[in-house]
């Protein structure tokens, strides 16, 4: 029997209905003088729940390790994200979905991503479809992912553009959530599904598979643009 891949999710938490899929969870809260760790709380935004739903739709047997980093205002920090990534590495995850981004490059976040990649973990991070890039998507060896309105639920595109490497479906079971965050989660779901069937695949083999099976190549060309 093939082992189910452990998927790390750094986000706002998960829904009550998703609890059975979550095998480990930790909350990382920012304090004036540092960081506090505690048990997972409710998902205050619904964002993490939408991300997990998008991944699970494409990889129904995947199990999740959830790092909660957003407060009720939807705010997080490089320190919280970096600490969450370090914790997920210790949980032996195979893939980490980061449907988030911060504007500033921070050494501790860069180092956390590099350490995860050095352990063979694949990182997928959302990148805006337009405008200035964000971190951790802008770090080397992190897959930059955005949304692509051309893609249906089971499709993705290989953009290979200045904005992103790949893109995927922006629609899911949570209508209030969409865009690059959901596109990133959808691609993570496709990858998780591939890992269920090919648990020994390397990160390079995963990327090659994504490129070979992409429904679209290159960014969408808008008529009249």
C-alpha positions as CSV (number, residue, x, y, z in Angstrom):
1,X,0.0,0.0,0.0
2,X,1.4,3.4,-1.1
3,X,2.0,5.9,1.8
4,X,-0.2,9.0,1.6
5,X,2.0,12.1,1.0
6,X,2.1,14.6,3.9
7,X,1.2,18.0,2.6
8,X,2.2,21.0,4.5
9,X,0.0,24.1,4.5
10,X,1.0,27.5,5.8
11,X,-2.2,29.5,6.1
12,X,-5.1,30.5,8.3
13,X,-6.1,27.0,9.5
14,X,-8.7,24.5,8.5
15,X,-12.4,23.9,8.8
16,X,-14.1,21.5,11.2
17,X,-15.1,19.2,8.4
18,X,-11.4,18.9,7.4
19,X,-10.2,17.8,10.8
20,X,-10.0,14.1,9.9
21,X,-7.5,14.9,7.1
22,X,-5.2,16.9,9.4
23,X,-2.6,14.8,11.2
24,X,-0.6,17.6,12.8
25,X,-1.2,21.3,13.4
26,X,0.4,24.3,15.2
27,X,-0.4,27.9,15.5
28,X,2.3,30.6,15.3
29,X,1.3,33.9,16.7
30,X,3.3,37.1,16.7
31,X,4.0,38.9,20.0
32,X,5.8,42.2,20.7
33,X,8.9,40.3,21.9
34,X,8.8,37.3,19.6
35,X,6.6,34.4,18.7
36,X,4.2,32.1,20.5
37,X,3.3,28.6,19.7
38,X,-0.1,27.0,20.6
39,X,-2.7,24.5,19.4
40,X,-4.6,25.2,16.2
41,X,-7.6,27.6,16.5
42,X,-10.6,28.0,14.2
43,X,-9.9,29.3,10.7
44,X,-10.9,33.0,11.1
45,X,-10.6,33.8,7.4
46,X,-11.7,30.6,5.5
47,X,-8.7,31.0,3.4
48,X,-6.8,28.0,4.7
49,X,-10.0,25.9,4.5
50,X,-10.3,26.9,0.8
51,X,-6.7,26.0,0.1
52,X,-7.0,22.5,1.8
53,X,-10.3,21.9,-0.1
54,X,-8.6,22.8,-3.4
55,X,-5.7,20.4,-2.7
56,X,-7.9,17.6,-1.4
57,X,-10.2,17.8,-4.4
58,X,-7.3,16.7,-6.6
59,X,-5.7,14.4,-4.1
60,X,-8.5,12.9,-1.9
61,X,-6.3,10.6,0.1
62,X,-3.6,13.3,1.0
63,X,-3.1,14.1,4.6
64,X,-2.2,17.6,5.9
65,X,0.1,19.2,8.4
66,X,-1.3,22.7,9.0
67,X,0.7,25.7,10.3
68,X,-1.6,28.6,11.2
69,X,0.1,32.0,10.7
70,X,-2.7,34.5,9.9
71,X,-4.5,36.5,12.5
72,X,-8.2,37.6,12.2
73,X,-7.1,40.6,10.1
74,X,-5.4,38.3,7.5
75,X,-1.9,39.6,8.6
76,X,1.2,37.5,9.0
77,X,5.0,38.0,9.0
78,X,8.2,36.5,7.6
79,X,9.1,35.3,11.1
80,X,5.8,33.4,11.4
81,X,6.1,31.9,7.9
82,X,9.7,30.9,8.4
83,X,9.0,29.2,11.8
84,X,6.0,27.4,10.2
85,X,8.2,26.1,7.4
86,X,10.8,24.9,9.9
87,X,8.1,23.1,11.9
88,X,6.7,21.5,8.7
89,X,10.1,20.2,7.8
90,X,10.2,18.4,11.2
91,X,6.8,16.9,10.4
92,X,8.4,15.1,7.4
93,X,6.1,16.7,4.8
94,X,6.8,16.2,1.1
95,X,5.2,19.4,-0.3
96,X,4.5,22.7,1.3
97,X,1.8,25.0,-0.1
98,X,2.3,28.7,0.6
99,X,-0.7,30.6,-0.7
100,X,0.7,33.8,0.7
101,X,3.5,36.3,0.3
102,X,5.3,39.2,1.9
103,X,6.8,42.2,0.1
104,X,10.2,42.2,1.8
105,X,13.0,39.7,1.4
106,X,13.9,38.5,4.9
107,X,17.0,36.4,5.6
108,X,15.2,34.1,8.0
109,X,12.5,33.3,5.5
110,X,15.0,32.8,2.7
111,X,17.0,30.4,4.9
112,X,13.9,28.5,6.0
113,X,13.0,27.9,2.3
114,X,16.5,26.9,1.4
115,X,16.7,24.4,4.3
116,X,13.3,22.8,3.3
117,X,14.5,22.5,-0.3
118,X,17.8,20.9,0.9
119,X,15.6,18.2,2.6
120,X,14.0,17.4,-0.7
121,X,10.7,19.2,0.0
122,X,9.0,21.0,-2.8
123,X,7.7,24.5,-2.1
124,X,4.8,26.0,-4.1
125,X,4.1,29.7,-3.4
126,X,1.6,32.0,-4.9
127,X,2.8,34.9,-7.1
128,X,0.6,37.8,-8.2
129,X,-0.5,37.7,-11.8
130,X,0.6,41.3,-12.2
131,X,2.9,43.7,-10.5
132,X,5.8,43.3,-8.2
133,X,6.7,39.8,-7.0
134,X,6.5,38.6,-3.4
135,X,8.4,36.2,-1.1
136,X,8.8,33.3,-0.8
137,X,7.7,32.9,-4.4
138,X,10.7,34.9,-5.5
139,X,13.3,32.7,-3.9
140,X,15.2,30.2,-6.1
141,X,13.9,26.6,-6.2
142,X,10.4,27.7,-5.1
143,X,7.7,27.1,-7.7
144,X,6.0,30.4,-8.4
145,X,2.3,29.8,-9.0
146,X,-0.6,32.0,-10.0
147,X,-4.2,31.6,-11.2
148,X,-5.2,31.0,-14.8
149,X,-8.8,31.6,-15.8
150,X,-8.3,29.3,-18.9
151,X,-7.8,26.2,-16.7
152,X,-10.6,23.9,-15.6
153,X,-10.4,22.0,-12.4
154,X,-8.1,19.3,-13.8
155,X,-5.9,21.6,-15.9
156,X,-2.8,23.7,-15.3
157,X,-0.6,25.9,-17.5
158,X,3.2,26.2,-17.8
159,X,3.6,30.0,-18.0
160,X,7.4,30.2,-17.8
161,X,7.0,34.0,-17.5
162,X,8.4,36.8,-15.4
163,X,5.4,36.5,-13.1
164,X,5.1,32.8,-12.5
165,X,6.3,29.3,-13.5
166,X,2.9,27.6,-13.5
167,X,-0.8,28.5,-13.0
168,X,-4.0,26.6,-12.3
169,X,-7.7,26.9,-11.8
170,X,-8.8,29.8,-9.8
171,X,-12.3,28.5,-8.8
172,X,-13.1,26.2,-6.0
173,X,-15.8,25.2,-3.4
174,X,-15.2,28.4,-1.5
175,X,-16.6,31.2,-3.8
176,X,-15.2,34.0,-1.6
177,X,-11.6,32.7,-2.3
178,X,-10.0,32.9,-5.7
179,X,-6.9,34.2,-7.6
180,X,-3.3,33.3,-7.2
181,X,-3.8,31.7,-3.8
182,X,-6.3,29.2,-5.1
183,X,-4.3,28.6,-8.3
184,X,-1.3,27.7,-6.1
185,X,-3.4,25.3,-4.0
186,X,-4.9,23.7,-7.1
187,X,-1.4,23.1,-8.5
188,X,-0.3,21.7,-5.2
189,X,-3.3,19.3,-5.4
190,X,-2.2,18.1,-8.8
191,X,1.3,17.5,-7.5
192,X,0.0,15.7,-4.4
193,X,-2.1,13.5,-6.7
194,X,1.0,12.7,-8.7
195,X,3.0,11.9,-5.6
196,X,0.3,9.4,-4.4
197,X,0.9,7.4,-7.6
198,X,4.7,8.1,-7.8
199,X,5.9,8.5,-4.2
200,X,9.6,8.2,-5.1
201,X,9.5,11.0,-7.7
202,X,12.1,13.7,-7.3
203,X,11.3,17.4,-7.4
204,X,12.9,17.6,-10.9
205,X,10.7,14.8,-12.1
206,X,7.6,16.5,-10.7
207,X,8.5,19.7,-12.6
208,X,9.1,17.8,-15.8
209,X,5.7,16.0,-15.4
210,X,4.0,19.4,-14.8
211,X,5.7,20.8,-18.0
212,X,4.8,17.8,-20.1
213,X,1.2,17.6,-19.1
214,X,0.3,21.4,-19.0
215,X,-2.8,22.2,-20.9
216,X,-1.5,25.6,-21.9
217,X,2.0,26.9,-22.6
218,X,2.8,30.5,-22.0
219,X,0.7,33.4,-20.6
220,X,-2.9,34.0,-21.8
221,X,-2.9,36.3,-24.8
222,X,-5.8,38.8,-24.4
223,X,-7.4,39.9,-27.6
224,X,-7.0,43.6,-28.0
225,X,-4.5,43.9,-25.2
